[in-house]
Amino acid sequence: IGQRLIRRVCADCVQAYLPGEIDAARVGLEAAGLPAGRYVRATGCQSCGASGYRGRCGVYEALILDRAMRGAIDAGATESQIREAAAAAGMKTMLHDGLAKAAAGITT
């Protein structure tokens, strides 16, 4: 299990935003590879102390050690093989959870 806290955008001063190539490159993607959604940016107001953010929320990932995953680990699978097996089993990484929250307008 992995978790991190991210900043939540202030609801009083949030602005809609369309991310470009530079924004996508920061997370290792192309702009066309970003999930569809309502992206926002933080602008700052009196409510949030001009920071643009108010509060936090978490991004999470969990690797389920089922029989197949345990077998791969016992067999000496490499990290990349374990990542591929986890993705094939439906694991969502913190990066994917964070991108989903950005696409939902929760964070930048």
Residue frames relative to the residue before (quaternion, step in Angstrom):
aa qw qx qy qz dx dy dz
I 1.0000 0.0000 0.0000 0.0000 0.00 0.00 0.00
G 0.0178 -0.7764 0.6300 -0.0013 3.53 -1.01 0.88
Q 0.0376 0.7985 -0.5992 0.0439 3.56 -1.07 0.72
R 0.0271 -0.7632 0.6455 0.0086 3.52 -1.21 0.63
L 0.3833 -0.6826 0.5636 0.2637 3.55 -1.22 0.47
I 0.0915 -0.7666 0.6335 0.0509 3.54 -1.10 0.79
R 0.5534 -0.6182 0.4441 0.3381 3.56 -1.21 0.47
R 0.3190 -0.7216 0.5877 0.1795 3.55 -1.08 0.84
V 0.4717 -0.6858 0.4809 0.2754 3.58 -0.89 0.96
C 0.5138 -0.6327 0.4906 0.3082 3.57 -1.07 0.80
A 0.4187 -0.7340 0.4829 0.2294 3.60 -0.74 1.06
D 0.6434 0.5561 -0.3239 0.4145 3.61 1.17 -0.47
C 0.8182 0.2276 -0.1074 0.5169 3.60 1.05 -0.60
V 0.3339 0.7681 -0.4871 0.2475 3.58 1.24 0.29
Q 0.1302 -0.7773 0.6123 0.0622 3.57 -1.12 0.75
A 0.4821 -0.6436 0.5055 0.3128 3.58 -1.01 0.80
Y 0.0434 -0.8044 0.5898 -0.0573 3.54 -1.07 0.80
L 0.2173 -0.7513 0.6075 0.1386 3.57 -1.05 0.74
P 0.3177 -0.7744 0.5108 0.1962 3.62 -0.37 1.17
G 0.2856 -0.7657 0.5585 0.1418 3.54 -1.13 0.75
E 0.7907 -0.3202 0.2361 0.4653 3.53 -1.32 -0.27
I 0.6441 0.5249 -0.3309 0.4473 3.60 0.94 -0.83
D 0.6519 0.5059 -0.3136 0.4699 3.60 0.96 -0.87
A 0.6669 0.4995 -0.2964 0.4667 3.58 0.92 -0.89
A 0.6386 0.5414 -0.3266 0.4387 3.58 0.99 -0.81
R 0.5795 0.5991 -0.3707 0.4097 3.60 1.12 -0.58
V 0.7552 0.3119 -0.1872 0.5454 3.58 1.15 -0.57
G 0.6024 -0.6245 0.3321 0.3699 3.56 1.24 0.44
L 0.6114 0.5313 -0.3563 0.4659 3.58 1.15 0.55
E 0.4300 -0.6019 0.5743 0.3507 3.52 -1.39 -0.07
A 0.6641 -0.5196 0.3399 0.4165 3.59 -1.13 0.55
A 0.6428 0.5236 -0.3265 0.4539 3.61 1.03 -0.73
G 0.6653 0.5185 -0.2973 0.4474 3.60 1.19 -0.46
L 0.5143 0.6339 -0.4272 0.3887 3.59 1.24 -0.11
P 0.5159 -0.6355 0.4566 0.3486 3.60 -0.98 0.71
A 0.5338 -0.6110 0.4731 0.3434 3.57 -1.13 0.66
G 0.3274 0.7505 -0.5336 0.2117 3.54 -1.08 0.66
R 0.5734 -0.5486 0.4799 0.3741 3.52 -1.35 -0.36
Y 0.0918 -0.8089 0.5804 0.0205 3.57 -0.10 1.27
V 0.1289 -0.8008 0.5840 0.0312 3.54 -1.09 0.79
R 0.2061 -0.7375 0.6193 0.1735 3.52 -1.34 0.18
A 0.4658 -0.6668 0.5163 0.2682 3.51 -1.25 0.58
T 0.1508 -0.8182 0.5502 0.0709 3.60 -0.82 0.96
G 0.4338 -0.7061 0.4582 0.3215 3.60 1.01 -0.73
C 0.1231 0.7647 -0.6219 0.1158 3.54 -1.01 0.90
Q 0.7210 -0.4193 0.3131 0.4542 3.56 -1.30 -0.10
S 0.6253 0.5813 -0.3365 0.3973 3.58 1.01 -0.79
C 0.7843 0.3041 -0.1469 0.5204 3.58 1.02 -0.82
G 0.5276 -0.6488 0.4075 0.3670 3.59 1.24 0.26
A 0.6177 -0.5966 0.3055 0.4113 3.57 1.16 0.75
S 0.4885 0.6681 -0.4389 0.3499 3.60 1.19 0.36
G 0.4217 -0.7006 0.4711 0.3307 3.58 1.12 -0.65
Y 0.7347 0.3550 -0.2023 0.5416 3.57 1.28 -0.19
R 0.0276 0.7742 -0.6322 0.0102 3.54 -1.17 0.65
G 0.8239 0.1318 -0.1470 0.5313 3.54 -0.47 1.24
R 0.3085 -0.7260 0.5872 0.1815 3.51 -1.37 0.03
C 0.0610 -0.7465 0.6565 0.0899 3.51 -1.34 0.28
G 0.4870 -0.6949 0.4569 0.2668 3.55 -1.20 0.38
V 0.1755 -0.6946 0.6759 0.1731 3.49 -1.39 0.36
Y 0.1214 -0.8360 0.5347 -0.0213 3.53 -0.89 1.01
E 0.0133 0.7389 -0.6709 -0.0622 3.49 -1.41 0.27
A 0.0481 -0.7854 0.6168 0.0191 3.54 -1.17 0.63
L 0.2259 -0.7490 0.6120 0.1156 3.54 -0.88 1.00
I 0.2359 -0.7778 0.5709 0.1160 3.56 -0.57 1.19
L 0.2498 -0.7816 0.5570 0.1282 3.56 -0.68 1.11
D 0.0215 0.7969 -0.5999 0.0685 3.54 0.19 1.30
R 0.7642 -0.3780 0.2573 0.4549 3.55 -1.30 0.01
A 0.6666 0.5081 -0.3051 0.4521 3.60 0.93 -0.91
M 0.6684 0.4922 -0.3037 0.4678 3.60 0.95 -0.86
R 0.6376 0.5152 -0.3284 0.4692 3.59 0.95 -0.78
G 0.6391 0.5321 -0.3153 0.4571 3.56 1.03 -0.80
A 0.6480 0.5119 -0.3125 0.4694 3.57 1.00 -0.84
I 0.6569 0.4996 -0.3078 0.4734 3.59 0.96 -0.85
D 0.6593 0.5091 -0.3042 0.4621 3.59 0.92 -0.92
A 0.6795 0.4878 -0.2830 0.4693 3.58 1.11 -0.72
G 0.5427 -0.6537 0.3873 0.3579 3.59 1.25 0.02
A 0.1983 0.8032 -0.5353 0.1701 3.59 1.09 0.66
T 0.4871 -0.6504 0.4990 0.3012 3.54 -1.13 0.70
E 0.6852 -0.4706 0.3517 0.4305 3.55 -1.29 0.25
S 0.6696 0.4928 -0.3143 0.4582 3.59 0.89 -0.85
Q 0.6339 0.5162 -0.3362 0.4677 3.62 1.03 -0.66
I 0.6422 0.5056 -0.3189 0.4798 3.57 1.05 -0.76
R 0.6238 0.5296 -0.3364 0.4661 3.60 1.01 -0.77
E 0.6623 0.5059 -0.3024 0.4626 3.58 0.92 -0.93
A 0.6600 0.4991 -0.3060 0.4708 3.59 0.95 -0.86
A 0.6477 0.5126 -0.3181 0.4653 3.59 0.99 -0.80
A 0.6517 0.5038 -0.3129 0.4728 3.59 0.97 -0.85
A 0.6476 0.5175 -0.3132 0.4634 3.57 1.00 -0.82
A 0.6828 0.4669 -0.2746 0.4902 3.58 1.15 -0.63
G 0.6284 -0.5887 0.3169 0.3977 3.59 1.30 0.06
M 0.3806 0.7317 -0.4919 0.2790 3.61 1.20 0.24
K 0.2071 -0.7411 0.6284 0.1137 3.55 -1.03 0.90
T 0.3413 -0.7533 0.5289 0.1905 3.58 -0.81 1.01
M 0.6711 -0.4613 0.3744 0.4434 3.56 -1.29 0.15
L 0.6012 0.5555 -0.3583 0.4490 3.59 1.05 -0.72
H 0.6882 0.4718 -0.2879 0.4700 3.59 0.84 -0.92
D 0.6354 0.5100 -0.3305 0.4764 3.59 1.02 -0.73
G 0.6553 0.5076 -0.3068 0.4677 3.58 1.00 -0.82
L 0.6455 0.5068 -0.3210 0.4727 3.59 0.98 -0.79
A 0.6337 0.5234 -0.3279 0.4657 3.58 1.03 -0.77
K 0.6734 0.4781 -0.2988 0.4782 3.60 1.00 -0.79
A 0.6149 0.5137 -0.3490 0.4861 3.59 1.11 -0.57
A 0.6669 0.4988 -0.2981 0.4665 3.59 0.96 -0.85
A 0.6674 0.4795 -0.2912 0.4897 3.60 1.19 -0.52
G 0.5161 -0.6720 0.4026 0.3465 3.61 1.25 -0.06
I 0.4394 0.7036 -0.4525 0.3272 3.58 1.23 0.37
T 0.7908 0.0528 0.0045 0.6098 3.58 1.09 -0.77
T 0.5479 -0.6090 0.4539 0.3506 3.56 -1.28 0.09
